[in-house]
């Protein structure tokens, strides 16, 4: 069945030693996410990599050409590392490192995942390259979260969490543009969205199951703190099970650019879209409300 969707380009960046099965797991996870959740939130993630989408071109450094062709056009990225950092480009320690730098400088999200799967000890040049990678990751950990994965289930879990969080941000931007009122600073407010975190578990019989934990997230996009924050759902059917675990009374203050997160309890038959009104007070004491549709 056809449906409207917003396409996001996700760059898959990795040195050449990342195993084929791990790259295949990434693409399979993206495909499954699109099928299971992409239709619900109206977003489709399109994987992009230089091996499939770059074209021959002369005139610049090879990595600079790749940057122009695919990296700068990406909306978000996943960077995978195994035992190699890669070949220096003249502008960074490796092609993947330069792609991370380009995307981060543009304000785009990058998930850095390092393989911790069991493998034989390294020697000689392979060991030196691994040490070079370790030094780079240690430096990167000073300014970023770098997650490790020991098996395919770990990798799938990290990918699903990243996709759900980042696509929720894009969805929030779309909803904000639809709901924005007239007047100054139309994008300022405390905007609600639903966010899902997925974890992969294996039961005693070896069956892999995915557990989803939903949350209601309130994001303060205003330039100052939002105090006396509260929210309510409008036109929610009496028998609809759509509950947020929270304390009674106002929720306190959310600093500018920060988020508050609350567990969201759903059940079979819960509505997949609910209108939410967030009330808050700005830094000068004026009261506001922000209206948006929360989709699950």
C-alpha positions in Angstrom: 0.0 0.0 0.0 1.5 3.4 -1.0 2.1 6.0 1.6 3.8 9.4 1.8 7.3 9.4 3.3 10.3 11.6 4.0 13.5 10.0 2.7 16.7 10.3 4.8 20.1 9.4 3.4 22.2 7.4 5.9 25.8 7.1 5.1 27.4 3.7 5.9 31.1 4.5 6.5 33.7 1.8 7.2 37.2 0.7 6.4 37.6 -2.3 4.1 38.2 -4.9 6.8 34.7 -4.8 8.3 33.3 -8.2 7.6 30.7 -8.7 4.9 28.2 -10.3 7.3 28.3 -7.2 9.6 27.7 -4.9 6.7 24.9 -7.1 5.6 23.4 -6.9 9.1 23.4 -3.1 8.9 21.5 -3.1 5.6 19.1 -5.8 6.8 18.4 -3.9 10.0 17.7 -0.6 8.1 15.3 -2.5 5.8 13.5 -4.1 8.7 13.2 -0.7 10.5 11.7 0.9 7.3 9.1 -1.9 7.1 8.2 -2.0 10.8 8.4 1.6 11.9 9.2 3.8 8.8 5.6 3.6 7.6 4.3 4.5 11.0 6.4 7.7 11.4 6.4 8.6 7.7 10.2 8.3 7.3 12.3 6.0 5.1 16.0 5.6 5.7 18.0 5.1 2.5 21.5 3.5 3.0 24.3 5.2 1.0 28.0 4.0 0.6 30.8 4.8 -1.7 31.0 1.3 -3.0 27.5 1.6 -4.5 26.8 5.2 -5.1 30.1 7.0 -5.9 31.0 7.7 -9.6 34.4 8.2 -11.3 35.6 11.8 -11.3 38.9 13.7 -11.6 40.3 16.9 -10.2 40.5 16.6 -6.4 41.7 14.2 -3.7 39.7 11.0 -3.9 38.2 11.5 -0.4 37.3 15.1 -1.3 35.4 13.8 -4.3 33.5 11.3 -2.2 32.7 14.1 0.3 31.1 16.2 -2.5 29.3 13.2 -4.0 27.8 11.4 -1.0 29.1 12.5 2.4 27.9 16.1 2.4 24.4 15.0 1.1 23.9 12.5 3.9 21.4 13.3 6.7 23.0 11.0 9.3 25.7 8.3 9.3 26.9 5.0 10.9 30.7 4.5 11.1 31.8 0.9 11.7 35.3 -0.2 12.8 36.8 -3.6 13.0 40.7 -3.8 13.3 41.8 -1.1 10.8 41.5 2.7 10.9 42.2 3.0 7.2 44.5 4.9 4.9 45.3 8.6 5.7 43.6 11.0 3.3 45.9 14.0 3.7 43.2 15.8 5.7 42.4 13.1 8.3 43.6 9.8 9.8 41.5 7.8 7.3 38.6 8.1 4.9 36.1 7.1 7.6 37.7 9.5 10.1 37.4 12.4 7.5 33.8 11.5 6.8 33.0 11.6 10.5 34.7 15.1 10.7 32.7 16.4 7.7 29.4 15.3 9.1 29.9 16.4 12.7 31.1 19.8 11.4 27.8 20.1 9.5 25.8 19.3 12.7 24.7 15.8 11.6 24.5 12.8 13.8 27.0 9.9 13.5 26.8 6.6 15.4 30.3 5.2 15.9 30.3 1.4 16.5 33.4 -0.7 17.1 33.4 -4.5 16.8 34.4 -6.5 19.9 33.6 -9.9 18.3 36.0 -12.7 19.2 39.0 -13.1 16.8 42.5 -14.4 16.7 45.4 -12.3 18.2 47.0 -9.8 15.7 50.7 -9.6 14.9 53.1 -7.4 12.9 51.5 -4.7 10.7 48.0 -5.9 11.6 48.7 -5.3 15.3 50.2 -1.9 14.6 47.1 -0.9 12.6 44.9 -2.1 15.4 46.9 0.0 17.9 46.5 3.0 15.6 42.7 2.4 15.5 42.6 2.1 19.4 44.4 5.4 19.7 41.9 7.1 17.4 38.9 5.7 19.2 40.4 6.7 22.6 40.7 10.3 21.3 37.2 10.1 19.8 35.7 9.0 23.1 36.6 12.3 24.7 34.0 14.0 22.6 31.6 11.2 21.6 29.9 8.0 22.7 31.5 5.0 21.0 29.6 1.8 21.4 31.0 -1.7 21.0 29.1 -4.8 19.7 30.1 -8.3 20.5 27.7 -10.1 18.2 25.0 -9.5 15.6 22.3 -8.9 18.3 24.3 -6.1 19.8 24.8 -4.5 16.4 21.1 -4.7 15.6 20.2 -3.2 19.0 22.6 -0.2 18.6 21.3 0.4 15.0 17.7 0.3 16.0 18.2 2.7 18.9 20.1 5.1 16.7 17.5 5.0 13.9 14.6 5.5 16.2 16.2 8.4 18.1 17.4 10.3 15.0 14.3 9.7 12.9 12.2 11.0 15.8 14.2 14.2 15.7 13.4 14.6 12.0 9.8 13.8 12.6 9.7 16.4 15.3 11.0 19.0 12.9 8.3 18.1 10.4 5.6 18.3 13.0 6.9 21.6 14.3 6.8 23.1 10.8 3.2 22.0 10.4 2.0 23.2 13.8 4.0 26.4 14.2 1.9 29.5 15.0 2.3 32.9 13.5 4.4 35.5 15.2 8.0 35.8 16.3 10.2 32.8 16.9 7.7 30.3 15.5 10.0 27.3 16.1 10.6 28.1 19.8 8.7 25.9 22.2 8.7 22.6 24.2 7.9 20.0 21.5 6.6 16.5 22.3 7.5 13.3 20.5 7.4 9.6 21.1 10.7 7.7 21.0 11.3 3.9 21.0 14.3 2.1 22.3 14.8 -1.5 21.1 16.8 -4.3 22.7 17.4 -7.7 21.3 17.2 -10.6 23.8 17.7 -14.4 23.5 15.5 -16.7 25.5 16.5 -20.1 27.0 15.6 -21.8 23.7 17.9 -19.6 21.6 15.1 -17.6 20.1 15.8 -13.9 19.4 13.2 -11.4 20.5 13.0 -7.7 20.2 11.7 -5.7 23.2 10.5 -2.1 22.6 10.4 0.5 25.3 8.5 3.7 24.4 9.0 7.1 25.9 7.4 10.5 25.7 10.2 13.1 25.1 9.7 16.9 25.6 12.4 18.9 23.8 12.9 22.5 24.7 13.9 24.4 21.5 13.6 27.8 23.0 16.6 30.0 23.8 16.0 30.0 27.5 14.8 27.6 30.2 11.2 26.4 30.1 9.7 26.3 33.6 6.5 24.9 35.1 6.3 22.4 32.2 3.3 20.3 31.9 1.4 18.4 29.2 -1.9 16.8 28.4 -3.4 14.7 25.6 -6.4 16.0 23.8 -9.4 14.0 22.5 -8.0 10.7 23.9 -10.8 8.1 23.9 -11.9 7.0 27.3 -11.0 3.4 26.7 -7.6 4.1 25.0 -4.6 2.8 26.9 -2.0 5.6 26.4 -0.3 6.3 29.7 2.8 8.3 30.7 4.5 7.4 34.0 5.1 10.7 35.8 4.7 12.4 39.1 1.7 14.6 39.9 1.9 18.3 39.2 4.2 20.4 36.9 7.3 18.6 35.6 9.8 21.4 36.6 12.3 23.2 34.3 13.9 22.0 31.1 17.1 23.9 30.2 17.4 25.4 26.6 18.2 22.7 24.0 17.6 19.9 26.5 15.0 17.1 26.8 12.9 15.5 29.5 11.9 11.8 29.0 9.1 9.8 30.6 8.2 6.1 30.2 5.2 5.6 27.9 3.0 2.6 28.5 1.1 1.2 25.6 -1.1 -1.8 25.0 -2.6 -3.7 22.1 -5.0 -1.3 20.4 -3.4 1.9 21.7 -3.9 4.8 19.3 -1.0 5.4 16.9 -1.4 9.1 17.0 -2.4 11.4 19.9 -2.6 15.2 20.0 -0.4 16.6 22.8 -0.5 20.1 24.3 2.6 21.1 26.3 2.3 24.2 28.6 5.4 26.1 29.8 6.7 29.4 31.1 9.5 31.3 29.3 12.4 33.1 30.9 10.5 36.4 31.2 7.5 34.8 32.8 5.1 34.5 29.8 3.0 31.4 29.6 2.9 29.4 26.3 1.5 26.2 24.9 2.9 24.0 22.2 0.7 21.7 20.2 1.9 18.7 18.2 0.8 15.2 17.2 2.7 12.4 19.0 3.0 9.3 16.7 4.0 5.8 17.7 
